[in-house]
Amino acid sequence: MPKVTFTNLDRTVEFEHGELPYADHGKPESILDVALNFGIQLEHACGGSCACTTCHVVIKEGEENLSEPDDDELDRVDMAAGVTRHSRLGCQAVVNGDVTLEIPAWNRNYVSEGGGSMNLGDAIPVGKK
């Protein structure tokens, strides 16, 4: 069973291929799909359609256990804030084995400061507390 470790969250999740319910957020069994299935907030403003960079993650270990990036992902990830040689879009990187990654601070901070995920609809509307 593949494991995905989110280093900055000190959390590891494990799943069986073909057993995760798919909710149309990124590719099935992508980092984004796995994260959302385990209640881990990973921003994805475009709904996981490879049209933005909000699900940008940095792979620390296990790059070989992810699907190969296609040209669309490579073009898009180049525009991400804080891009590195090990950057991927969580919505496009399909997990095939153990992977260790980090969610960049700007993304973590948005969620931890109460922003929730814009795409999940849990942000507090203006004027509501």
N, C-alpha and C positions, 0 to 999 in steps of 0.2 A: 504494500500500500504506500503510495507516495505521501511524503510529508512536506509541508510548506511551513518554514519558520520565518516569522516576522520579527527580526532581531530587536528593533526599537520598541516593539510592543511586548517583548519577552513572551511570545506565544507561538506554539507549534500546533498545527492541525494536521490530521491524517484522514485520508479518504480512499474509498475503493473506486476504481475506474468504473464508470457507467452507473454509479449509485447516487450521484448528487442530483437533486432536482434542478432543472435548468430554468432560469427566469429571464432569458433573453438579455442578460447584461454581459456583453462581450461574447467571446467564443466559449462554447461548452468546455468546462474544466480548465478555463484560463485562470490566471492568478486572481483576476477580478471575480470570476464566478466562484472560485473556492473561498475567497475572502468573504463574500456576501453570504454564502451558505453557512459560514461559521460566525456570523455577526460581527465581522471585522469591517469597519467602515473604510472604504477606499473610494475616494471621490471619483466620479465618472460622469461629468457634466453632459457628455454627448450620449449617454446611455450605453456606452461600450461599443460604439460603432466606428472607432478609429478616426474620429473627426476632431479630437482635441488632445490635450496632453495631461489632463488632470489625474489620470490613473498611473502616471509615471512612477516606476519603482526602480531601484538599483539592486541588481543581482549580486550577492556576495559570494555564493557558492552554488554550483549545480546548473550553470548555464547550459551545459550539454543535455540537461534533463528538461529543457523547454523546446517547444517547436521553433523552427527557424523563423526569424522575422522576414516578412515579405516587404516588397518595395514601399507599399503604402505606410506600413508601420515605421520603417526606417526614415522615410521622408518626414513623418509626423513627429517622431521622437526627437529628431534634430532640433525641433522648436521648443522642447521642454525646458523649463527652468532647471538649472543645475545638472544638465545632461552630462553623463559620463560614458566611457567605453562600455560600461556594463548596464546601461539604461535600457529598459523595455517598457512597453505599455502593458499594463496589467490586463487590459481587455483582450489583447492579442496573443500573449504568451501562454500557450497551452502547456500545462504541467504533465510531464511524462515520467517523473521520478522526483527524488528529493531535491528541494530548492530552498536556499536561504536568501532572504532579501530584506531590504530596508525601504520603508515608505519615507520619501523626503520630508524634512521638517516642515516646509511650508504647507504640505498637504495634511500632515498630522496635526499641526497647530490649528488649522481651519476647523477640523472636526472636533478637537478637544476643547476649543473655545465656544462650543455650542452651535456651530454652523451646521452640524449634521452633514448630510449629503444632499446637495442641491437636487440630485436626480431621484432620491428616495422620498422627497416631500416632507422631511421631518424638520426642516428649518423653521424657526419661529417667524411668523409673518410680522411685518412692521406694525408697531402699535400693540402687539400682544405680548404678554409675559407669562 
